[in-house]
């Protein structure tokens, strides 16, 4: 069951493919690669990715109640938030207790790489256009074994 969860929705090619941000944590002890097809062009998916982050941003599109149990101030947005459509490399998205995310790589409509502070673990999102106009959203976590504590 574990391999299915680690690579949910991803093809073997997507799991094997190098992704943006892989070089930020070259000696990861755990890597997950998950994917989903979104029936929209990358330019329509990007606004949802770039606005991710703790309140007042749009959340991580997970289960809010789980995030709140972990002490993360999250409220999932169900709309595009114009005020959070710009994100620059190096920008810090704080959580609490000195923890947060740094936008390590930002390439509009292509990929977003976030790096956890202080662990250095990475969370990468890449958009790959499909011939039928859909987009493959492939997301990868690379971990060193360090844990986040909230």
Backbone torsions as a table, in degrees:
resi	resn	phi	psi	omega
1	UNK	NA	-36.4	-175.9
2	UNK	-57.9	-45.9	178.6
3	UNK	-58.9	-36.5	178.2
4	UNK	-63.8	-40.6	-179.6
5	UNK	-71.0	-39.4	-179.2
6	UNK	-65.6	-27.3	-174.7
7	UNK	-129.9	36.4	-176.2
8	UNK	-54.8	121.6	175.0
9	UNK	80.4	-11.9	-176.9
10	UNK	-87.0	143.3	174.6
11	UNK	-79.7	161.3	175.7
12	UNK	-56.7	-34.8	178.5
13	UNK	-65.7	-40.5	179.2
14	UNK	-67.9	-37.1	177.5
15	UNK	-64.3	-39.9	-176.8
16	UNK	-80.5	-23.3	-175.1
17	UNK	-65.0	138.5	170.1
18	UNK	-68.6	142.8	179.8
19	UNK	-126.6	158.3	173.9
20	UNK	-53.9	139.0	178.4
21	UNK	90.8	-14.4	179.2
22	UNK	-56.9	-35.2	-177.6
23	UNK	-72.2	-15.4	179.9
24	UNK	-72.7	-23.4	-179.5
25	UNK	-138.1	71.2	-171.4
26	UNK	-66.0	-23.0	-176.6
27	UNK	-111.5	44.4	179.2
28	UNK	-62.0	142.1	177.4
29	UNK	-94.7	-14.7	177.3
30	UNK	-145.1	135.3	176.3
31	UNK	-134.3	132.3	172.4
32	UNK	-118.3	143.8	175.3
33	UNK	-134.6	119.5	-179.8
34	UNK	-125.9	157.0	-176.7
35	UNK	-153.3	158.5	177.0
36	UNK	-151.5	147.8	173.9
37	UNK	-92.4	128.7	176.4
38	UNK	-110.7	125.3	-177.4
39	UNK	-83.4	66.2	179.2
40	UNK	-162.4	156.3	177.2
41	UNK	-70.9	159.2	-178.8
42	UNK	-55.1	-36.4	-179.8
43	UNK	-63.9	-22.1	176.7
44	UNK	-88.7	-23.0	179.0
45	UNK	-83.8	-38.7	-175.4
46	UNK	-50.7	-46.5	-178.1
47	UNK	-57.0	-30.1	178.3
48	UNK	-72.5	-36.4	179.4
49	UNK	-71.1	-48.0	-171.9
50	UNK	-66.2	-20.7	-179.3
51	UNK	-92.2	3.3	-179.9
52	UNK	-63.9	152.8	175.7
53	UNK	142.8	174.2	-179.4
54	UNK	-68.6	161.7	179.5
55	UNK	-48.7	131.2	18.3
56	UNK	-91.8	5.5	177.5
57	UNK	-70.1	-173.9	-166.0
58	UNK	-90.5	4.5	179.1
59	UNK	88.6	-163.9	178.5
60	UNK	-114.5	12.0	179.4
61	UNK	56.7	40.6	175.1
62	UNK	-110.9	-162.3	175.2
63	UNK	-82.6	111.9	-176.9
64	UNK	-54.3	-39.8	-176.4
65	UNK	-64.3	-33.2	177.5
66	UNK	-69.8	-44.4	179.1
67	UNK	-60.2	-42.8	-179.7
68	UNK	-65.9	-33.9	175.5
69	UNK	-61.8	-31.7	179.0
70	UNK	-83.7	-1.0	178.2
71	UNK	86.1	15.6	179.7
72	UNK	-95.6	127.5	-179.2
73	UNK	-79.7	93.9	-173.5
74	UNK	-124.5	141.0	169.8
75	UNK	-147.2	108.6	-176.3
76	UNK	-64.9	129.5	176.5
77	UNK	-86.4	143.6	176.5
78	UNK	-108.2	17.8	178.8
79	UNK	-147.9	164.7	175.2
80	UNK	-74.4	131.8	179.8
81	UNK	-102.7	102.3	-175.7
82	UNK	-54.8	-33.6	-177.0
83	UNK	-70.9	-10.0	-179.5
84	UNK	-121.0	32.6	-179.9
85	UNK	-93.3	-3.1	176.2
86	UNK	-116.1	128.5	177.2
87	UNK	-141.3	125.3	-177.3
88	UNK	-103.2	147.6	173.1
89	UNK	-56.6	135.1	-178.7
90	UNK	94.5	-11.5	-179.7
91	UNK	-69.4	138.1	-176.8
92	UNK	-102.0	131.5	176.0
93	UNK	-114.5	97.9	-173.7
94	UNK	-77.6	147.1	172.6
95	UNK	-105.9	-91.9	173.7
96	UNK	-162.6	169.2	-179.7
97	UNK	55.7	34.6	178.2
98	UNK	76.0	8.8	179.7
99	UNK	-103.7	155.8	178.8
100	UNK	172.4	-161.3	-178.0
101	UNK	-129.2	142.5	172.3
102	UNK	-112.4	132.9	174.0
103	UNK	-74.9	99.8	-175.8
104	UNK	-80.1	-39.3	179.3
105	UNK	-139.8	128.6	179.1
106	UNK	-133.5	114.1	174.8
107	UNK	-129.2	104.8	-174.0
108	UNK	-47.9	133.4	178.8
109	UNK	65.8	6.8	-177.4
110	UNK	-124.8	-59.8	-179.3
111	UNK	-158.7	156.8	177.2
112	UNK	-137.3	125.7	177.5
113	UNK	-120.0	122.9	177.4
114	UNK	-110.2	143.8	179.3
115	UNK	-125.9	128.6	-178.0
116	UNK	-71.3	139.5	173.4
117	UNK	-111.5	125.7	13.2
118	UNK	-100.9	0.1	-170.6
119	UNK	-73.3	-29.2	-176.2
120	UNK	85.9	-3.1	176.9
121	UNK	-59.6	150.8	-176.4
122	UNK	-116.4	155.7	179.2
123	UNK	-139.5	106.0	-174.3
124	UNK	-113.0	142.0	177.6
125	UNK	-127.4	125.3	179.6
126	UNK	-128.5	142.5	-179.8
127	UNK	-110.2	123.9	-179.8
128	UNK	-121.8	120.2	-178.6
129	UNK	-72.2	139.2	177.4
130	UNK	-100.8	154.9	-179.3
131	UNK	-58.2	-28.4	-178.2
132	UNK	-85.7	6.3	179.4
133	UNK	94.0	-7.5	176.4
134	UNK	-78.1	174.0	179.6
135	UNK	-130.0	134.8	170.3
136	UNK	-90.5	120.2	173.1
137	UNK	-96.6	111.9	-179.9
138	UNK	-112.9	126.9	-179.3
139	UNK	-127.5	139.7	-173.6
140	UNK	-131.7	135.9	170.3
141	UNK	-110.1	134.7	173.0
142	UNK	-124.9	125.7	-173.7
143	UNK	-125.0	148.9	177.0
144	UNK	-98.8	-4.7	-176.4
145	UNK	105.1	-13.9	175.0
146	UNK	-67.3	147.5	-179.3
147	UNK	-108.1	150.4	170.6
148	UNK	-87.3	135.9	176.8
149	UNK	-124.1	127.5	-178.0
150	UNK	-111.7	NA	NA
